[in-house]
Amino acid sequence: MEYKAADVSTGSSRIVISEEWLTSFTKNSPEIHILDDNKHF
């Protein structure tokens, strides 16, 4: 699972957090809560 950040003006992106667990899947916990402006979490 990866969380990424992107710059819309340049199109560049980077990985902020990367999680890996080879023997099973990773659970998104706690879940992302999108704020009412639909731009921030």
PDB file with one MODEL, atoms N, CA, C and O in Angstrom:
MODEL        1
ATOM      1  N   MET A   1       0.844  -1.149   0.000  1.00  0.00           N
ATOM      2  CA  MET A   1       0.000   0.000   0.000  1.00  0.00           C
ATOM      3  C   MET A   1       0.900   1.225   0.000  1.00  0.00           C
ATOM      4  O   MET A   1       1.900   1.277   0.716  1.00  0.00           O
ATOM      5  N   GLU A   2       0.537   2.196  -0.801  1.00  0.00           N
ATOM      6  CA  GLU A   2       1.312   3.430  -0.869  1.00  0.00           C
ATOM      7  C   GLU A   2       0.385   4.639  -0.807  1.00  0.00           C
ATOM      8  O   GLU A   2      -0.693   4.651  -1.401  1.00  0.00           O
ATOM      9  N   TYR A   3       0.827   5.640  -0.083  1.00  0.00           N
ATOM     10  CA  TYR A   3       0.185   6.948  -0.115  1.00  0.00           C
ATOM     11  C   TYR A   3       1.142   7.867  -0.850  1.00  0.00           C
ATOM     12  O   TYR A   3       2.333   7.919  -0.541  1.00  0.00           O
ATOM     13  N   LYS A   4       0.615   8.590  -1.825  1.00  0.00           N
ATOM     14  CA  LYS A   4       1.468   9.446  -2.650  1.00  0.00           C
ATOM     15  C   LYS A   4       1.016  10.896  -2.560  1.00  0.00           C
ATOM     16  O   LYS A   4      -0.146  11.185  -2.272  1.00  0.00           O
ATOM     17  N   ALA A   5       1.950  11.797  -2.808  1.00  0.00           N
ATOM     18  CA  ALA A   5       1.666  13.225  -2.915  1.00  0.00           C
ATOM     19  C   ALA A   5       2.039  13.648  -4.324  1.00  0.00           C
ATOM     20  O   ALA A   5       3.028  13.176  -4.884  1.00  0.00           O
ATOM     21  N   ALA A   6       1.235  14.548  -4.896  1.00  0.00           N
ATOM     22  CA  ALA A   6       1.490  14.988  -6.264  1.00  0.00           C
ATOM     23  C   ALA A   6       1.401  16.500  -6.357  1.00  0.00           C
ATOM     24  O   ALA A   6       0.642  17.140  -5.629  1.00  0.00           O
ATOM     25  N   ASP A   7       2.183  17.054  -7.259  1.00  0.00           N
ATOM     26  CA  ASP A   7       2.156  18.484  -7.565  1.00  0.00           C
ATOM     27  C   ASP A   7       1.442  18.629  -8.896  1.00  0.00           C
ATOM     28  O   ASP A   7       1.967  18.229  -9.935  1.00  0.00           O
ATOM     29  N   VAL A   8       0.238  19.203  -8.868  1.00  0.00           N
ATOM     30  CA  VAL A   8      -0.553  19.288 -10.095  1.00  0.00           C
ATOM     31  C   VAL A   8       0.046  20.246 -11.119  1.00  0.00           C
ATOM     32  O   VAL A   8      -0.215  20.106 -12.314  1.00  0.00           O
ATOM     33  N   SER A   9       0.835  21.206 -10.678  1.00  0.00           N
ATOM     34  CA  SER A   9       1.407  22.155 -11.633  1.00  0.00           C
ATOM     35  C   SER A   9       2.566  21.552 -12.427  1.00  0.00           C
ATOM     36  O   SER A   9       2.788  21.937 -13.574  1.00  0.00           O
ATOM     37  N   THR A  10       3.315  20.600 -11.828  1.00  0.00           N
ATOM     38  CA  THR A  10       4.438  19.993 -12.541  1.00  0.00           C
ATOM     39  C   THR A  10       4.160  18.555 -12.978  1.00  0.00           C
ATOM     40  O   THR A  10       4.832  18.032 -13.867  1.00  0.00           O
ATOM     41  N   GLY A  11       3.164  17.915 -12.347  1.00  0.00           N
ATOM     42  CA  GLY A  11       2.873  16.519 -12.662  1.00  0.00           C
ATOM     43  C   GLY A  11       3.758  15.537 -11.921  1.00  0.00           C
ATOM     44  O   GLY A  11       3.613  14.327 -12.098  1.00  0.00           O
ATOM     45  N   SER A  12       4.674  16.029 -11.093  1.00  0.00           N
ATOM     46  CA  SER A  12       5.555  15.123 -10.365  1.00  0.00           C
ATOM     47  C   SER A  12       4.843  14.568  -9.139  1.00  0.00           C
ATOM     48  O   SER A  12       3.963  15.215  -8.571  1.00  0.00           O
ATOM     49  N   SER A  13       5.233  13.368  -8.741  1.00  0.00           N
ATOM     50  CA  SER A  13       4.653  12.739  -7.555  1.00  0.00           C
ATOM     51  C   SER A  13       5.750  12.036  -6.778  1.00  0.00           C
ATOM     52  O   SER A  13       6.830  11.750  -7.295  1.00  0.00           O
ATOM     53  N   ARG A  14       5.435  11.766  -5.507  1.00  0.00           N
ATOM     54  CA  ARG A  14       6.383  11.049  -4.663  1.00  0.00           C
ATOM     55  C   ARG A  14       5.611  10.177  -3.688  1.00  0.00           C
ATOM     56  O   ARG A  14       4.453  10.445  -3.369  1.00  0.00           O
ATOM     57  N   ILE A  15       6.275   9.128  -3.224  1.00  0.00           N
ATOM     58  CA  ILE A  15       5.683   8.239  -2.239  1.00  0.00           C
ATOM     59  C   ILE A  15       5.898   8.848  -0.863  1.00  0.00           C
ATOM     60  O   ILE A  15       7.027   9.169  -0.493  1.00  0.00           O
ATOM     61  N   VAL A  16       4.816   9.010  -0.099  1.00  0.00           N
ATOM     62  CA  VAL A  16       4.897   9.550   1.252  1.00  0.00           C
ATOM     63  C   VAL A  16       5.052   8.417   2.252  1.00  0.00           C
ATOM     64  O   VAL A  16       5.902   8.478   3.140  1.00  0.00           O
ATOM     65  N   ILE A  17       4.229   7.380   2.110  1.00  0.00           N
ATOM     66  CA  ILE A  17       4.271   6.216   2.997  1.00  0.00           C
ATOM     67  C   ILE A  17       4.150   4.968   2.144  1.00  0.00           C
ATOM     68  O   ILE A  17       3.318   4.912   1.238  1.00  0.00           O
ATOM     69  N   SER A  18       4.964   3.978   2.421  1.00  0.00           N
ATOM     70  CA  SER A  18       4.889   2.706   1.719  1.00  0.00           C
ATOM     71  C   SER A  18       4.850   1.589   2.754  1.00  0.00           C
ATOM     72  O   SER A  18       5.675   1.552   3.667  1.00  0.00           O
ATOM     73  N   GLU A  19       3.892   0.679   2.611  1.00  0.00           N
ATOM     74  CA  GLU A  19       3.755  -0.434   3.532  1.00  0.00           C
ATOM     75  C   GLU A  19       3.720  -1.725   2.729  1.00  0.00           C
ATOM     76  O   GLU A  19       3.035  -1.809   1.709  1.00  0.00           O
ATOM     77  N   GLU A  20       4.445  -2.713   3.182  1.00  0.00           N
ATOM     78  CA  GLU A  20       4.515  -3.982   2.457  1.00  0.00           C
ATOM     79  C   GLU A  20       4.490  -5.130   3.447  1.00  0.00           C
ATOM     80  O   GLU A  20       5.199  -5.115   4.453  1.00  0.00           O
ATOM     81  N   TRP A  21       3.667  -6.123   3.153  1.00  0.00           N
ATOM     82  CA  TRP A  21       3.590  -7.322   3.970  1.00  0.00           C
ATOM     83  C   TRP A  21       3.448  -8.481   2.989  1.00  0.00           C
ATOM     84  O   TRP A  21       2.361  -8.727   2.464  1.00  0.00           O
ATOM     85  N   LEU A  22       4.517  -9.173   2.749  1.00  0.00           N
ATOM     86  CA  LEU A  22       4.567 -10.143   1.645  1.00  0.00           C
ATOM     87  C   LEU A  22       3.675 -11.362   1.831  1.00  0.00           C
ATOM     88  O   LEU A  22       3.202 -11.920   0.841  1.00  0.00           O
ATOM     89  N   THR A  23       3.427 -11.796   3.066  1.00  0.00           N
ATOM     90  CA  THR A  23       2.686 -13.041   3.258  1.00  0.00           C
ATOM     91  C   THR A  23       1.179 -12.863   3.346  1.00  0.00           C
ATOM     92  O   THR A  23       0.454 -13.854   3.434  1.00  0.00           O
ATOM     93  N   SER A  24       0.689 -11.638   3.324  1.00  0.00           N
ATOM     94  CA  SER A  24      -0.755 -11.396   3.361  1.00  0.00           C
ATOM     95  C   SER A  24      -1.043 -10.012   2.793  1.00  0.00           C
ATOM     96  O   SER A  24      -0.141  -9.351   2.278  1.00  0.00           O
ATOM     97  N   PHE A  25      -2.279  -9.577   2.882  1.00  0.00           N
ATOM     98  CA  PHE A  25      -2.593  -8.243   2.395  1.00  0.00           C
ATOM     99  C   PHE A  25      -2.545  -7.248   3.554  1.00  0.00           C
ATOM    100  O   PHE A  25      -2.616  -7.633   4.721  1.00  0.00           O
ATOM    101  N   THR A  26      -2.423  -5.973   3.217  1.00  0.00           N
ATOM    102  CA  THR A  26      -2.431  -4.931   4.237  1.00  0.00           C
ATOM    103  C   THR A  26      -3.817  -4.301   4.293  1.00  0.00           C
ATOM    104  O   THR A  26      -4.481  -4.143   3.268  1.00  0.00           O
ATOM    105  N   LYS A  27      -4.236  -3.953   5.470  1.00  0.00           N
ATOM    106  CA  LYS A  27      -5.545  -3.331   5.648  1.00  0.00           C
ATOM    107  C   LYS A  27      -5.358  -1.835   5.831  1.00  0.00           C
ATOM    108  O   LYS A  27      -4.498  -1.393   6.593  1.00  0.00           O
ATOM    109  N   ASN A  28      -6.163  -1.070   5.133  1.00  0.00           N
ATOM    110  CA  ASN A  28      -6.125   0.383   5.242  1.00  0.00           C
ATOM    111  C   ASN A  28      -6.782   0.779   6.562  1.00  0.00           C
ATOM    112  O   ASN A  28      -7.992   0.999   6.623  1.00  0.00           O
ATOM    113  N   SER A  29      -5.983   0.867   7.603  1.00  0.00           N
ATOM    114  CA  SER A  29      -6.518   1.168   8.922  1.00  0.00           C
ATOM    115  C   SER A  29      -5.607   2.149   9.632  1.00  0.00           C
ATOM    116  O   SER A  29      -4.410   1.879   9.740  1.00  0.00           O
ATOM    117  N   PRO A  30      -6.094   3.244  10.110  1.00  0.00           N
ATOM    118  CA  PRO A  30      -7.485   3.682   9.991  1.00  0.00           C
ATOM    119  C   PRO A  30      -7.785   4.144   8.571  1.00  0.00           C
ATOM    120  O   PRO A  30      -6.894   4.570   7.836  1.00  0.00           O
ATOM    121  N   GLU A  31      -9.040   4.050   8.210  1.00  0.00           N
ATOM    122  CA  GLU A  31      -9.435   4.444   6.860  1.00  0.00           C
ATOM    123  C   GLU A  31      -9.269   5.946   6.675  1.00  0.00           C
ATOM    124  O   GLU A  31      -9.361   6.713   7.634  1.00  0.00           O
ATOM    125  N   ILE A  32      -9.025   6.357   5.440  1.00  0.00           N
ATOM    126  CA  ILE A  32      -8.914   7.772   5.123  1.00  0.00           C
ATOM    127  C   ILE A  32     -10.299   8.405   5.222  1.00  0.00           C
ATOM    128  O   ILE A  32     -11.279   7.867   4.708  1.00  0.00           O
ATOM    129  N   HIS A  33     -10.363   9.540   5.882  1.00  0.00           N
ATOM    130  CA  HIS A  33     -11.617  10.292   5.993  1.00  0.00           C
ATOM    131  C   HIS A  33     -11.482  11.547   5.147  1.00  0.00           C
ATOM    132  O   HIS A  33     -10.688  12.432   5.465  1.00  0.00           O
ATOM    133  N   ILE A  34     -12.253  11.627   4.076  1.00  0.00           N
ATOM    134  CA  ILE A  34     -12.230  12.800   3.200  1.00  0.00           C
ATOM    135  C   ILE A  34     -13.083  13.892   3.847  1.00  0.00           C
ATOM    136  O   ILE A  34     -14.213  13.638   4.264  1.00  0.00           O
ATOM    137  N   LEU A  35     -12.532  15.115   3.928  1.00  0.00           N
ATOM    138  CA  LEU A  35     -13.262  16.226   4.523  1.00  0.00           C
ATOM    139  C   LEU A  35     -14.343  16.740   3.586  1.00  0.00           C
ATOM    140  O   LEU A  35     -14.374  16.387   2.407  1.00  0.00           O
ATOM    141  N   ASP A  36     -15.221  17.568   4.112  1.00  0.00           N
ATOM    142  CA  ASP A  36     -16.383  18.040   3.349  1.00  0.00           C
ATOM    143  C   ASP A  36     -16.000  18.824   2.090  1.00  0.00           C
ATOM    144  O   ASP A  36     -16.803  18.899   1.160  1.00  0.00           O
ATOM    145  N   ASP A  37     -14.799  19.408   2.029  1.00  0.00           N
ATOM    146  CA  ASP A  37     -14.419  20.154   0.826  1.00  0.00           C
ATOM    147  C   ASP A  37     -13.975  19.238  -0.305  1.00  0.00           C
ATOM    148  O   ASP A  37     -13.678  19.719  -1.398  1.00  0.00           O
ATOM    149  N   ASN A  38     -13.923  17.927  -0.068  1.00  0.00           N
ATOM    150  CA  ASN A  38     -13.522  16.908  -1.044  1.00  0.00           C
ATOM    151  C   ASN A  38     -12.124  17.128  -1.595  1.00  0.00           C
ATOM    152  O   ASN A  38     -11.802  16.603  -2.661  1.00  0.00           O
ATOM    153  N   LYS A  39     -11.278  17.890  -0.899  1.00  0.00           N
ATOM    154  CA  LYS A  39      -9.912  18.130  -1.324  1.00  0.00           C
ATOM    155  C   LYS A  39      -8.898  17.653  -0.301  1.00  0.00           C
ATOM    156  O   LYS A  39      -7.740  17.416  -0.644  1.00  0.00           O
ATOM    157  N   HIS A  40      -9.309  17.512   0.931  1.00  0.00           N
ATOM    158  CA  HIS A  40      -8.380  17.181   2.004  1.00  0.00           C
ATOM    159  C   HIS A  40      -8.827  15.929   2.741  1.00  0.00           C
ATOM    160  O   HIS A  40     -10.013  15.603   2.797  1.00  0.00           O
ATOM    161  N   PHE A  41      -7.854  15.243   3.299  1.00  0.00           N
ATOM    162  CA  PHE A  41      -8.163  14.069   4.118  1.00  0.00           C
ATOM    163  C   PHE A  41      -7.396  14.125   5.399  1.00  0.00           C
ATOM    164  O   PHE A  41      -7.516  13.226   6.231  1.00  0.00           O
TER     165      PHE A  41
ENDMDL
END
